[in-house]
Amino acid sequence: MADVIRVPNAKIALSTASVYPERTPDAFELAARLGYDGVEIMVGADPVSQDIDVIERLSDHYEVPVLAIHAPCLLVTQRVWGRDPWAKLVRAQKAAERLGASTVVVHPPFRWQRDYAREFETGLARMRDETDVVFAVENMFPLRARGNDVVPYSPDWNPIDYDFPHVTLDLSHTAVSGSDAMEMATKLGDRLAHLHLADGSGVTNKDEHLVPGRGSQPCAPMLERLARNGYDGLVVLEINTRKAASRSERIDDLAEALAFARLYLAASR
């Protein structure tokens, strides 16, 4: 009997961060050109990424849906959408609801955000009760300083052992932390709601976000596993193309990443 190819309902989105130093409108244009199912908006320094009115017009113009919102949680976005971390999450939720996005990606709090960190789990639980939007807490990684690991997040860089019902698994971050991505996926089970697909070499402390297949992470086995399990979350290509020598090279990288995801997000059984 021939193998049956099973392709899950998971959609493949392009993170707007993947086109940097190009801007958010360029991400919509390239997602439409290359055939991505939608985009994840990385809310950041680009003013367009912060303006939901403009995002809505871009989505309508290119006929590319917004599938997820990445809240401004980075060090470099501490002042984007204000300085109150809860206000940022509420704003991200409202943006997701308006744009029809299913997911808000959020990082664990920084240790110096003490009040926010103290209330993080219970606060997210309250927000979940008020919306159908999923808040997916992303795995991060420890930093290395003078040979020692420094964890700038609270309760931890790794959300897996905490009571978060929805988690984003980032395969570039697993490379930096030296984690076993497949083991993490096993522990998460149905809590794995969102995948940031990118690669990493695992030999550097840098968060590389390589095109899948160019590093050491189990990108292909992860996608095949998700396909076998009927995964219905999002797969988001969040790769670094800032060193592309030309726009043509950037487009080639984005096309290669999408082709990789489409190829392996199918499993024979």
Protein Blocks (a to p, Z undefined) as FASTA:
>chain_A
ZZdddddfbdcdddfklmpcbdfklmmmmmmmnopabdcddddfblklmmmklmmmmmmm
nopacfbdcddfbfklmmggijbfklmmmmmmmmmmmnopabdcdddddfklmmlmmmmm
mmmmmmmmmpcbdcdddddddddeehiacdfbdfbfblklpccfbdcddfklmmmnopaf
klmmmmnmmmlmbdcddddehlacbdfkpaehiambdfklmmmmmmmnopabdcdddddf
klpcbfklmmmmmmmmmmmmmmmmcccZZ
